Amino acid sequence: MSQTETEYRQVIQRCKDLFLKKNQDYGTAWRILRLPSITDQIFIKAQRIRTLQEKGVSRVGEGIEPEFVGIINYCVMALIQMHLQNDSRTDIPTDELEKLYDEQIGQVIDLLFAKNHDYGEAWRDMRVSSMTDIILMKLLRTKQIEDNQGNTLVSEGVEANYMDMINYAVFCLIKLNSAAGVPR
């Protein structure tokens, strides 16, 4: 396994663990959300990250790392919602939910390796602040596509944008953990 894959899987495991713990606390109440509502939740988290990056201080005591984890998990929720668009259940058993999480992340990881091959891990030379801006740009694109009822002329759809946002948020967490000297 490459360094990137190891680091990536460690970040995803952290996110998945939190996702499943929150599922124990709240269940799958998020199933009631429409995709634009999930997009707006992701937007709030990304905007908070940018504000904290610019101001350098948090008044509620949480840093940016939990927000990147939130972006990842909300994007997974969105992908699951898309996968279950004809399924009206609001209560999904934990074992099924974990399988859905893993399936969506599996597709995202496949995308990562395809792009990493072509781009040569350029993300490692990017700033976390730049990746935050890219996540915000992808959110604005997603909101526009949603406002257009999912219709695009030549662009990727919302699914690709959610997947890219997951990858950029994972990259940010990898970089933040490396900068903090967290063992790999």
C-alpha positions in Angstrom: 0.0 0.0 0.0 1.4 3.4 -0.9 1.9 6.2 1.6 -1.1 8.1 0.2 -3.4 5.1 0.4 -2.3 4.4 4.0 -2.9 8.0 5.0 -6.1 8.2 3.1 -7.5 5.1 4.7 -6.6 6.3 8.1 -8.5 9.5 7.6 -11.5 7.7 6.2 -11.5 5.3 9.1 -11.6 8.2 11.5 -14.5 9.8 9.6 -16.4 6.5 9.4 -16.0 5.8 13.1 -17.5 9.2 13.9 -20.3 8.6 11.3 -21.3 5.3 12.9 -21.1 6.7 16.4 -23.4 9.6 15.4 -25.7 7.1 13.8 -25.9 5.4 17.2 -26.9 8.7 18.8 -29.2 10.1 16.1 -30.0 7.3 13.7 -30.5 8.2 10.1 -32.5 11.3 10.7 -30.5 12.9 7.9 -32.4 10.8 5.4 -35.2 13.5 5.6 -32.8 16.0 4.0 -33.0 16.8 0.4 -29.7 17.1 -1.5 -29.7 20.9 -1.6 -30.0 20.9 2.2 -27.0 18.6 2.5 -25.1 20.8 0.1 -25.9 23.8 2.3 -24.6 21.9 5.4 -21.4 21.3 3.6 -21.2 24.9 2.6 -21.6 26.1 6.2 -18.7 23.8 7.2 -16.4 25.0 4.4 -17.3 28.6 5.0 -16.4 28.2 8.7 -13.1 26.7 7.8 -12.3 29.6 5.5 -13.3 32.1 8.2 -11.1 30.4 10.8 -8.2 30.3 8.3 -8.6 34.0 7.7 -9.2 35.1 11.3 -6.9 32.5 12.9 -9.1 32.1 16.0 -12.2 30.1 16.9 -14.7 31.4 19.5 -16.5 28.1 19.9 -13.3 26.1 20.6 -13.4 23.7 17.7 -10.7 23.9 15.0 -10.9 23.2 11.3 -10.2 19.5 11.5 -13.7 18.5 12.7 -15.2 20.6 10.0 -13.2 18.7 7.3 -14.4 15.5 8.8 -17.9 16.9 8.7 -17.5 17.8 5.0 -16.4 14.2 4.3 -19.3 12.7 6.1 -21.9 15.0 4.7 -20.7 14.3 1.2 -21.0 10.6 1.9 -24.5 11.2 3.1 -25.3 13.0 -0.1 -23.9 10.1 -2.2 -25.9 7.7 -0.2 -29.0 9.8 -0.7 -28.4 9.8 -4.4 -27.9 6.0 -4.3 -31.2 5.6 -2.3 -33.2 8.2 -4.2 -36.1 5.7 -4.7 -35.9 4.4 -1.1 -38.1 6.4 1.3 -36.9 4.7 4.5 -35.7 7.2 7.1 -34.3 4.4 9.3 -31.5 2.3 7.9 -30.0 -0.5 9.9 -26.4 0.1 11.0 -24.9 -2.8 9.1 -26.6 -1.7 5.9 -25.5 1.9 6.5 -21.9 0.8 7.0 -22.0 -1.1 3.8 -23.4 1.9 1.9 -20.7 4.1 3.4 -18.0 1.7 2.3 -19.4 1.4 -1.2 -19.5 5.1 -1.7 -16.0 5.6 -0.3 -14.8 2.7 -2.5 -15.9 4.7 -5.6 -14.3 7.9 -4.2 -11.0 6.0 -3.7 -11.1 4.7 -7.2 -11.5 8.3 -8.5 -8.6 9.4 -6.3 -6.2 6.8 -7.7 -7.2 7.6 -11.3 -6.7 11.3 -10.7 -3.5 10.8 -8.7 -2.1 8.9 -11.5 -2.7 11.7 -14.0 -1.8 14.6 -11.7 1.1 13.0 -9.9 0.0 13.9 -6.3 0.0 17.6 -7.1 -2.2 18.1 -4.0 0.8 17.5 -1.8 2.2 20.8 -3.0 -1.0 22.7 -2.5 -1.9 24.8 0.5 -4.8 23.8 2.8 -6.3 27.2 2.2 -6.3 26.7 -1.6 -8.0 23.3 -1.2 -10.6 25.0 1.1 -11.2 27.5 -1.7 -11.6 24.6 -4.2 -14.1 22.9 -2.0 -16.1 26.2 -1.8 -15.9 26.6 -5.5 -17.2 23.0 -6.0 -20.0 23.8 -3.6 -21.0 26.8 -5.6 -21.0 24.7 -8.7 -23.1 22.1 -7.0 -25.6 24.6 -5.8 -25.9 26.0 -9.4 -26.4 22.5 -10.8 -29.0 21.8 -8.1 -30.7 25.1 -9.0 -30.7 23.9 -12.6 -32.5 20.7 -11.6 -29.4 18.7 -12.2 -29.1 19.7 -15.8 -25.6 20.5 -17.2 -24.5 21.1 -20.8 -20.8 20.0 -20.6 -20.0 19.8 -16.9 -19.8 16.9 -14.4 -22.8 16.5 -12.2 -23.2 16.8 -8.5 -22.0 13.3 -7.7 -18.5 14.1 -9.2 -18.4 17.3 -7.2 -19.3 15.5 -3.9 -16.5 13.0 -4.6 -14.0 15.7 -5.4 -14.9 17.5 -2.2 -14.3 14.3 -0.2 -10.9 13.9 -1.7 -9.8 17.5 -1.1 -11.1 17.3 2.5 -9.1 14.1 3.0 -6.0 15.7 1.5 -6.4 18.6 3.9 -6.6 16.3 6.9 -3.6 14.4 5.7 -1.6 17.7 5.4 -2.8 19.0 8.7 -1.9 15.7 10.5 1.5 15.7 8.8 2.1 19.3 9.8 1.2 18.5 13.4 3.6 15.6 13.5 0.9 13.0 13.9 2.4 9.6 13.2 1.4 7.8 10.0 
